[in-house]
């Protein structure tokens, strides 16, 4: 198949951690043709959705992991699969790319389905499953957020469309910074904030469970660094080997059919203790860590699911 990757600069990825690189590596091993372009190079041109980028070859060689061909423009409608893999922020630039990719999907299979990526960003899809999640409020109004904090005491406050642990604050019962933080956030953004009851189990780790076409294939535990509330690997969280619990499987059974129905082939959910906190569909990570811990080829499972959809 002909596979295009819409992603952040591949030249600078960490080849031992980046999930997009691992997916591309597996695609190449399966004989597929690869093309890379950045989100800025996606365009609509007189009825065609095009991308300016490079045919590419990848290799697991640090400092020499990719070879790019000459710059060229392709019609994405002529390709078999497009991977929507740029990282958030989930802003209008990101949203516009999903609208453009909508115009070629599903004839060209876009992974994950851009319509539902747009409608199910990480911190919003969980609202469909209130029985699985900690108490949560989404609001821009300070009074609403204050009332939630007064009710629950110890809370986590974060931007609704952030990622990688950026802008995440724990506000305990003695904290006096809520108004200042609200002023800070609302001063540069019109987006609401999300506030959730703090889960003490986070000290034991924030579990990332990987689902492929709605089925759980394994998990890694991300343990916060000393003195940190955030467990994201971007900010020093330590990945550890861990298995799936009965509660993890219960959560996956509840959300898996919806993910599969909506074309969310590669998804990473976050579980703290017994609670689902995020469903990551935009650019989930964790494949390489899981493969090393469990000795399972997760990228192969992803491509099997994609190839089955194309065959069907």
Residue pairs with C-beta under 8 A, 6 or more apart in sequence:
1 32
1 33
1 80
1 81
1 307
1 310
2 32
2 33
2 35
2 78
2 79
2 80
2 81
3 24
3 27
3 32
3 33
3 34
3 35
3 79
3 80
3 81
3 82
3 83
4 34
4 35
4 36
4 37
4 51
4 53
4 74
4 76
4 79
4 81
4 82
4 83
5 20
5 23
5 24
5 34
5 35
5 36
5 37
5 82
5 83
5 85
6 37
6 38
6 39
6 42
6 51
6 82
6 83
6 84
6 85
6 86
6 97
6 101
7 20
7 36
7 38
7 39
7 83
7 85
7 86
7 283
8 38
8 39
8 85
8 86
8 87
9 38
10 20
10 21
10 24
10 36
10 56
10 58
10 66
11 66
13 20
13 21
13 65
15 21
15 60
15 61
15 62
15 65
16 62
16 288
17 233
17 285
17 288
17 289
18 285
18 288
19 85
19 266
19 283
19 284
19 285
19 286
19 287
19 288
20 83
20 85
20 283
21 58
21 65
22 287
22 288
22 291
22 298
22 299
23 83
23 85
23 266
23 287
23 299
23 302
23 303
24 34
24 56
24 58
25 58
25 60
25 299
26 297
26 299
26 300
26 302
26 303
27 34
27 303
28 34
28 57
28 58
30 303
33 55
34 55
34 56
34 57
34 58
35 51
35 53
35 54
35 55
35 56
35 74
35 79
36 53
36 54
36 55
36 56
36 66
36 68
37 51
37 52
37 53
37 54
38 53
38 86
39 86
39 93
39 94
39 97
41 51
41 52
41 53
42 49
42 50
42 51
42 97
42 100
42 101
43 49
43 50
43 51
43 52
43 100
44 50
44 100
44 103
48 75
48 77
49 75
49 76
49 77
49 100
49 101
49 103
49 104
50 73
50 74
50 75
50 76
51 73
51 74
51 76
52 71
52 72
52 73
53 71
53 72
53 74
54 68
54 69
54 70
54 71
54 72
55 68
55 69
55 72
56 66
56 67
56 68
56 69
57 66
57 67
58 65
58 66
59 65
59 66
59 67
76 82
76 101
76 104
76 108
77 104
77 107
77 108
78 108
79 108
80 108
80 109
80 310
81 108
81 109
81 110
81 111
81 306
81 310
82 101
82 104
82 105
82 108
82 109
82 110
82 111
83 110
83 111
84 97
84 98
84 101
84 110
84 111
84 112
84 114
84 117
84 282
84 283
85 283
86 94
86 97
86 283
87 163
87 164
87 282
87 283
88 94
88 121
88 122
88 161
88 162
88 163
88 282
88 283
89 161
89 162
89 163
90 121
90 122
90 161
90 163
90 282
91 161
94 282
95 118
97 114
98 114
98 115
98 117
98 118
99 114
99 118
101 110
101 114
102 110
102 114
102 115
104 110
105 113
105 114
105 115
106 113
106 263
109 306
109 309
109 310
111 263
111 265
111 266
111 306
112 263
112 264
112 265
112 266
112 267
112 281
112 282
113 262
113 263
113 264
116 262
116 263
116 264
116 281
117 264
117 281
117 282
120 262
120 264
120 279
120 281
121 161
121 281
121 282
122 163
122 278
122 279
122 280
122 281
122 282
123 138
123 160
123 161
123 194
123 278
124 138
124 160
125 279
125 281
126 132
126 133
126 136
126 276
126 277
126 278
126 279
127 133
127 136
127 138
128 258
129 254
129 255
129 276
130 136
132 251
132 254
132 255
132 275
132 276
133 196
133 275
133 276
133 277
134 196
134 197
134 199
134 272
134 275
134 277
135 148
135 151
135 152
135 196
135 197
136 194
136 195
136 196
136 197
137 144
137 145
137 148
137 194
137 195
137 196
138 160
138 192
138 193
138 194
138 195
139 145
139 148
139 192
139 193
139 195
140 186
140 190
140 191
140 192
140 193
142 178
142 179
142 182
145 157
145 178
145 182
145 193
145 195
146 178
148 155
148 195
149 155
149 171
149 178
149 195
152 197
152 198
153 172
153 173
154 170
154 171
154 172
154 173
154 197
154 198
155 170
155 171
155 195
155 196
155 197
155 198
156 168
156 169
156 170
156 171
156 195
156 196
156 197
156 198
156 229
157 168
157 169
157 170
157 171
157 178
157 181
157 193
157 194
157 195
158 167
158 168
158 169
158 193
158 194
158 195
159 166
159 167
159 185
159 189
159 191
159 193
159 194
160 191
160 192
160 193
160 194
161 191
162 168
163 282
163 283
164 232
164 234
164 235
165 230
165 231
165 232
165 234
165 235
165 237
166 234
167 185
168 229
168 230
169 177
169 181
170 198
170 229
171 177
171 178
171 181
172 198
182 193
185 193
196 277
199 272
199 273
199 275
199 277
201 272
201 273
201 274
202 224
202 229
202 231
202 272
202 273
203 224
204 221
204 223
204 273
205 221
205 222
205 223
205 224
205 231
205 240
205 242
205 272
206 221
206 222
206 224
206 231
206 232
206 237
206 270
206 271
206 272
206 277
207 219
207 220
207 221
207 222
207 242
207 248
207 270
207 271
207 272
208 219
208 220
208 221
208 222
208 268
208 269
208 270
208 285
208 286
209 216
209 218
209 219
209 244
209 248
209 251
209 252
209 268
209 269
209 270
209 271
210 216
210 217
210 218
210 219
210 266
210 267
210 268
210 284
210 286
210 287
210 290
210 298
211 217
211 252
211 255
211 256
211 259
211 266
211 267
211 268
211 269
212 265
212 266
212 298
212 301
212 302
212 305
213 259
213 260
213 265
213 305
214 252
214 255
214 256
214 257
214 258
214 259
214 260
214 264
215 252
215 256
215 260
216 244
216 248
216 249
216 252
216 256
217 290
217 296
217 298
217 301
218 244
218 290
218 293
218 294
218 296
218 298
219 242
219 243
219 244
219 248
219 271
219 290
220 239
220 240
220 241
220 242
220 286
220 289
220 290
220 293
221 239
221 240
221 241
221 242
222 231
222 232
222 233
222 237
222 238
222 239
222 240
223 231
223 237
223 238
223 239
223 240
224 230
224 231
224 236
224 237
225 235
225 236
225 237
225 238
228 235
228 236
228 237
230 237
231 237
233 239
233 285
239 286
239 289
239 293
240 293
241 293
241 294
242 293
244 252
247 271
247 274
248 271
251 269
251 271
251 276
252 269
255 269
255 276
255 279
259 267
259 279
259 281
264 281
265 302
265 305
265 306
265 309
266 284
266 302
267 279
267 280
267 281
267 284
268 280
268 284
268 285
268 286
269 276
269 278
269 279
269 280
270 276
270 277
270 278
270 280
271 277
287 298
287 299
287 302
290 296
290 298
291 297
291 298
291 299
